[in-house]
Amino acid sequence: MRHGNRDKPERKSGRVSFVEGRLDELRRRLDNATDEREKSELSEQIREWQSFRPEGSASSGSRR
């Protein structure tokens, strides 16, 4: 069974969920990071990826 909808670029929700998944992965890696250099690199990447999110979901980053 093939899903033909995956190739349609007009849907932005797929991009948002991709960015959210990437941010979750980066946060997990940041939680497990041991040295300060790795932590600073990961937090920089998180900041960059957060800029790709639409403004509506930008405040959902701090769920703790």
N, C-alpha and C positions, 0 to 999 in steps of 0.2 A: 504494500500500500504506500503510495507516494503522496506527499503533502505539497501541493503546488503553491500554496500561499507563502512559503518561506522565501521566495524570490522577489516578493513585492516590496520595493523600498519605500512606498508611500506610507506605510504604517510606522509611526514613530514609537509605539509602545514597545516594540521588540528591542529597540535601541535602549530605551529606558531600563528595561529589565536586564539587559546585558550589562549596562553600567552599574546597576544595583548589585548584580552578581559579582562583578569585578571588585566593587568597593567592599563587599562582604569578604571576599577572598583576601584582599589587601589588609583589612582589619584583623582577620584571623592570623595572617602572617605577622602583623605588627604585635599582636598579643604574644606570639611565640618567639619574637625576635630577642636575641640575647645582647648583642653589642649596640652601642649608641649610633654607630654609622649606619647600620642596617635599619634601625628604628627611624632615623631622620630621613633616609631614602624612601622608606615606605610611607611615612607621613606626607612627604612631598608628593608622592604618587597619588595618595588619597586626595590631597588638595586639588591636584590636576584633574582627577576623575570626577570629583564633585562639581567642577565647573562645567562638565558635560550634562549634568542633570538639569531638568527644567526647574524653574524657580519654585513651583508648587511643592516639590518633594525635597527641597534643599534642607528643610528643618528636621527631617526625619532621621538624620544621621546619628543623633545621640539617643539611643534607645535604652540605655542602661539605667 
